[in-house]
Amino acid sequence: MTTDREQVLEGRELLQLYAAPTGPTQALRGVDVTVTGGRISAITGPSGSGKSTLLAVLALRERPAGGELRHRGRLVSSLTRHQLQRLRRREIGWVAQRPTHSLFPQLDARGQIEQMARLRGVRVDADAALAEVELTARATARPAVLSGGEQQRLAVAAAGVGAPALLIADEPTAELDDDSAALVLRLLRSRADQGTAVVLATHDARAVAAADTVLRLRQGVLSGEHDAGQIRTTTIDGLGRLQLPEEALPLFPDGRVIVTVVDGHVELHHPEDPK
Ligand SMILES: Nc1ncnc2c1ncn2[C@@H]1O[C@H](COP(=O)(O)OP(=O)(O)OP(=O)(O)O)[C@@H](O)[C@H]1O
């Protein structure tokens, strides 16, 4: 378990590249991110903007091609393979976009919870964990015979066993009806209340509404961070270029803007509405 409001991960200038037939794809292009215990952070952005890539890097499943990632102050790149494996097993819950990818195919629902507890070295009441996501009646069912919604609820419950330091979930509510989505979001909130840093990638307004912080990715760049519905930060690069939040773009449909520095702050106006 982690302490509430502890900085669990800090990423600076994170880069990720993938090989593609037309040359390398830059999936992350200099992302700064801080992940804090006790909070739910939602990463949003269009398809292909780098959400899953960022999650994989934060979950220590992929090494970034560049930049610096620290786990509780310690450089992740300095960890041995064994240390990384142990960290992932003990402290990081992972829910893949396809929930079956984060479940053991041969274990029933209760077995998933028990196995996760063994791996994490924690004791857990498996029946209570299943009840939390309304899977009591499915305790002896394996993932293959569960519905998509049941698989998702089970994957989130298993990932949250023992309130790990980090719980990372890729689109955990995407395929869920309102009742199942509410169960999943309630479980995520409950882990956050226990100190877990919860990070999700999502397109789902229900999940965004449940988050404490919303990070918006566009083309591998973090274009804004919103806290409880308010914009707090956006990125200014080394050349002084600023990326506006997507919702501001319709204000400047022709891409032209008048910039004035007034009394220590900056105002942006449409050229035909210079005020
Ligand atoms: N393993 C990979 N090999 C090659 N290219 C990849 C790989 N994974 C991701 N990419 C590319 O990197 C970019 C970011 O992909 P990513 O899956 O992180 O986006 P996303 O925001 O999660 O998208 P979606 O919402 O569709 O899941 C895309 O251009 C994608 O095609």
The ligand as an SDF file (V2000), in Angstrom:
LIG
                    3D

 31 33  0  0  0  0  0  0  0  0999 V2000
    3.3950   -2.1870  -30.8650 N   0  0  0  0  0  0  0  0  0  0  0  0
    3.2900   -1.1790  -31.7520 C   0  0  0  0  0  0  0  0  0  0  0  0
    3.9760   -1.2300  -32.9230 N   0  0  0  0  0  0  0  0  0  0  0  0
    3.8890   -0.2260  -33.8180 C   0  0  0  0  0  0  0  0  0  0  0  0
    3.1450    0.8910  -33.6420 N   0  0  0  0  0  0  0  0  0  0  0  0
    2.4440    0.9880  -32.4920 C   0  0  0  0  0  0  0  0  0  0  0  0
    2.4790   -0.0430  -31.4960 C   0  0  0  0  0  0  0  0  0  0  0  0
    1.6740    0.3330  -30.4680 N   0  0  0  0  0  0  0  0  0  0  0  0
    1.1720    1.5390  -30.7930 C   0  0  0  0  0  0  0  0  0  0  0  0
    1.6440    1.9400  -32.0120 N   0  0  0  0  0  0  0  0  0  0  0  0
    1.3390    3.2180  -32.6860 C   0  0  0  0  0  0  0  0  0  0  0  0
    1.6100    4.2480  -31.7410 O   0  0  0  0  0  0  0  0  0  0  0  0
    0.6050    5.2620  -31.7780 C   0  0  0  0  0  0  0  0  0  0  0  0
   -0.0950    5.3590  -30.4240 C   0  0  0  0  0  0  0  0  0  0  0  0
   -0.8350    4.1830  -30.2010 O   0  0  0  0  0  0  0  0  0  0  0  0
   -1.6540    3.8980  -28.8540 P   0  0  0  0  0  0  0  0  0  0  0  0
   -2.1920    2.5020  -28.9470 O   0  0  0  0  0  0  0  0  0  0  0  0
   -0.8010    4.2120  -27.7000 O   0  0  0  0  0  0  0  0  0  0  0  0
   -2.8270    4.9720  -28.9810 O   0  0  0  0  0  0  0  0  0  0  0  0
   -4.2090    5.0500  -28.1680 P   0  0  0  0  0  0  0  0  0  0  0  0
   -4.4140    6.4850  -27.8670 O   0  0  0  0  0  0  0  0  0  0  0  0
   -4.1810    4.1020  -27.0050 O   0  0  0  0  0  0  0  0  0  0  0  0
   -5.2610    4.5660  -29.2380 O   0  0  0  0  0  0  0  0  0  0  0  0
   -6.7080    3.8180  -29.0270 P   0  0  0  0  0  0  0  0  0  0  0  0
   -7.6010    4.8190  -28.3320 O   0  0  0  0  0  0  0  0  0  0  0  0
   -7.1330    3.5410  -30.4330 O   0  0  0  0  0  0  0  0  0  0  0  0
   -6.4460    2.5790  -28.2060 O   0  0  0  0  0  0  0  0  0  0  0  0
   -0.3160    4.8660  -32.9170 C   0  0  0  0  0  0  0  0  0  0  0  0
    0.1240    5.5380  -34.0810 O   0  0  0  0  0  0  0  0  0  0  0  0
   -0.1260    3.3690  -33.0270 C   0  0  0  0  0  0  0  0  0  0  0  0
   -0.3820    2.9390  -34.3510 O   0  0  0  0  0  0  0  0  0  0  0  0
  1  2  1  0
  2  3  1  0
  2  7  2  0
  3  4  2  0
  4  5  1  0
  5  6  2  0
  6  7  1  0
  6 10  1  0
  7  8  1  0
  8  9  2  0
  9 10  1  0
 10 11  1  0
 11 12  1  0
 11 30  1  0
 12 13  1  0
 13 14  1  0
 13 28  1  0
 14 15  1  0
 15 16  1  0
 16 17  2  0
 16 18  1  0
 16 19  1  0
 19 20  1  0
 20 21  2  0
 20 22  1  0
 20 23  1  0
 23 24  1  0
 24 25  2  0
 24 26  1  0
 24 27  1  0
 28 29  1  0
 28 30  1  0
 30 31  1  0
M  END
$$$$
